[in-house]
Amino acid sequence: MNVCKWIRTLALLAVFAVAGAAQVKNVAVVETEVDVDASSGASAGITSAEARLVTTELRREAVKNLPPDRYNIMTTETVMSQGSAVLEECADENCVITLGNIIGADYIVRGIISKLRDKFTLAVEIYETEDGNLVGSATPVRSENIEELVEKAAASCAEMYEKFVKTQSARQKRAMYAFEVSADPADGGSVVRNPDREEYAAGSKVNVLAAPENGYVFTGWSGAVVDTANPITVTMDSVKTLTAHFALQQEIESERALAAAPPKKARMKIGAGVGGVFANNLGGGRGWKAGETLNIPYSGVGWYVYIDFKYIELLIGRSSGGGRWEASAALDQEDLPDMQRSGASYGLFFKAPIYLNKMRIFPLFGVELEWVNTVTNIRGAVPEPKMELSTFTLLTKAGVGVDYELFKILYARAEALYGVGYDSYIGEVASKVDYRGSFSGKPSHGLTVRVGVGVRLK
């Protein structure tokens, strides 16, 4: 430890050395209680003013006989302002002890006046607030009037206080406790005690300072005290151990910088995908002949562009492909036409991403709108007439997607979704099957697979 650190340590110890040297106990003299006549059960006949006269004498004797460097006699105002409600309900010593805890007194002095036949009797007792033990009592005094009772009480209380001081001094000298301190890590710093002893008397105060070495900082105490204050004061009421913890200053600064760093914002990615498989089963609500139903299986490829927020994905794409119309066996399959289909799709999806190292898995759920134009050539007719359908499809889709980080800003993406929806379309057919009519709508379903590459913009 360098000279500057020693100077700082000694200065801090000097500041709290005065506080450690003083071990003053608070003594509260409560209002004197008036008992009832032991034979008749009647009131002792003491007025409030006379009872206060006795209380004043008990407090005066406490001030005269208790050493001021070890005992502080609490004022009447303090006792009454903080504990008057308790005193009004006092029936035994337990509530007096409760009062002592409320007002912060270490010892409680109380007097009890009773009347037997024609004489008043005054008994005075001292209780320790912490454990409720009776630690002192005066020889009861008797008199026919309050004035004489007060005079006798003075001598009796002086004797009681003298015995009390001797008893408590002997008690404190007998109780000694060990106090061990340590540093963690050992080369991170040292622990300084004031006073520095192997054992301490019960109730004594020990001031403790953690002094870190160069490159280390103090992080807190464990053991008898769990705190981050430095220095601290420890009251010796049992055997105690205390450990000062230190950490490298560089590590602490790194942790603070990390904690102060703003949270990462949800990064947006935009990318263009190529490829895809579309297998939406499209069909008409009416058939080539009465009662027959017509379906249009379709598959194709396309491209799409997506804008990806953390929990939302926006999509726009185009696809094209073909297929052959289908119907029941009642129709001649040779009469059914082929068709070509192309159109645009727009989607809005919600997701809940899960991060696994460089991979991100995100369940998807949302809606997709398709606006498609279907062109069908009726085979067998000369010239071959065409049927055109303008189809508007609303699909609810659910599935899963995966992003994999190729480079810092480049991602590979794959998505698979299954959709269920409804097609609305119209068209007109003229062919050798002698049918003219308008298509209305039919439920639709199918699988969509999309692959692509994404670039993170921010």
Secondary structure, 3 states (H helix, E strand, C coil): CCHHHHHHHHHHHHHHHHHHHCCCEEEEECCCEECECCCCCCECCCCHHHHHHHHHHHHHHHHHHCCCCCEEECCHHHHHHHHHHHHHCCCCHHHHHHHHHHHCCCEEEEEEEEEECCEEEEEEEEEECCCCCEEEECCCEEECCHHHHHHHHHHHHHHHHHHHHHHHHHHHHHCEEEEEEEEECHHHEEEEEECCCCEEECCCEEEEEEEECCCEEEEEEEECCCCCCCCEEEECCCCEEEEEEEEEHHHHHHHHHHHHCCCCCCCCEEEEEECCEEEEEEEECCCCCCCCCEEEECEEEEEEEEEECCCEEEEEEEEEEEEECECCCCCCHHHCCEEEEEEEEEEEEEECCEEECCEEEEEEEEEEEEEEEEEEECCCCCCCCEEEEEEEEEEEEEEEEEEEECCCCEEEEEEEEEEEEEEEEECCCCCCCCCCCCCCEEEEEEEEEEEEEEEECC
